[in-house]
Amino acid sequence: MESFSLILAIVVVTALAFDFTNGFHDTANAMATTISTGALKPKVAVAMSAVLNLVGAFLSVEVANTISKGLVDETGIRPEVIFAALVGAILWNLLTWLVGLPSSSSHALMGGLVGATIASAGFGAVHGDVLVTKVLIPAVAAPIVAGVAAAFATRLSYRVGRSADGKAAQKGYRAGQIASAGLVSLAHGTNDAQKTMGIITLALVAGGAVAPDSDPPTWVILSAGLAIALGTYIGGWRIIRTMGKGLTDLAPQQGFAAQTSAATAILASSHLGFSLSTTHVVSGSVMGAGLGRKGGVVRWSTATRMFIAWGLTLPAAALVGALAESVTDLGDWGTAVVAVFLISSSAAIWKVSRRQVVDHTNVNDAEEPAGVVTAAMAAVTPPPAGLPATDEPSAVIPSPAVASPAVPSPAVPSPVVAAPVGATATTAVAAEPAAPPAAV
């Protein structure tokens, strides 16, 4: 068993706390579309996702090795640096959860680690080539690739299912969506749980508990998997609402296409050791699926807020990590001050969140209001082919005034009669006697 110092124990506990926030912050990645389309009940969905996250944690250690061996110079890192990095990541996760924005837990961790390392050992301790090739480039490319794939998959799903029985097709797509959601959860475990494994392993190396270049010990893999599974089961309902209802309105076909595309991208990245943001991938695939359906639109006001949060994640977490490292560098009392700040800030954020509770009972109750661009697109874009007549908008056709020769009536406007789009005026006023056309 490794020999532990007090600071090393604090770092491990803090890393597992981050893993927990990562779990509930990223639950939406796997289950938001499944919950929003009604394929699974909310609590069943998060329970399924939690189990598969735990299983996925044991499938690979490539991403963990990227963090523990590749991103920073592990020989010049102290455990206090890891602690400071985790402070930046946790606070960013909690802040974005509070406002319901699906930002990247992965990039929060990377940013915190880079900022704390630079504050401690300078820019030379950060491996810039690894940061660019395995963090920054995937951050830009992955959501684009997943979005394009989801758009094509959505169009293909509607084309293939055009001649299928409506109810049977919907049932089949819901089953496929459940399976693809499980695949995303499994992929999330192989990628995001490993980030915490990597950070704990890096702390163990920095504290002299394990040899450099070591793979994560078994107890690290198990504890990281359990922490992220527990966080997933708690459910980040605020972000689930944004992902499931705030970006676009999804049918089961779209949910299936989005999740399948996202799972494929995440699993491929995990195999290659890319520290990928599952949030970026799933958000990109959801937007692609929204645009892939004829008549589908994306709420760009929500998407814009997400893009801003994505751009701020790395620098914001890096700044907090660097400031925290500057304080911990003052000694044990500095580390204690940072720990108290982390606990008090987390408690304050939780208290604010209680003012408007979002949980499994109301996660689908409200939708994000449509922006100006979305409303305009919806007004001019025809609905997808095959919708029943009840889904089409209704037109209001006023009936012409009819004067009765026998009994003069007061000037009261005739009642308004609604008729389906395409109906003739004769149909709309069939119950009334014909009247000569009014003079123009």
Secondary structure as UniProt FT lines:
FT   HELIX           6..36
FT   TURN            37..38
FT   HELIX           42..56
FT   TURN            57..58
FT   HELIX           62..65
FT   HELIX           66..71
FT   HELIX           74..76
FT   HELIX           79..98
FT   TURN            99..100
FT   HELIX           105..121
FT   HELIX           123..125
FT   HELIX           128..131
FT   HELIX           132..136
FT   HELIX           137..160
FT   HELIX           161..163
FT   HELIX           166..206
FT   TURN            207..208
FT   TURN            212..213
FT   HELIX           218..234
FT   HELIX           237..241
FT   HELIX           242..246
FT   HELIX           252..272
FT   HELIX           278..292
FT   TURN            294..295
FT   HELIX           300..328
FT   TURN            329..330
FT   HELIX           332..353
FT   TURN            354..355
FT   TURN            360..365
FT   HELIX           372..380
FT   TURN            385..386
FT   HELIX           389..391
FT   STRAND          394..398
FT   STRAND          416..420
FT   TURN            421..422
FT   HELIX           425..428
FT   TURN            429..431
//
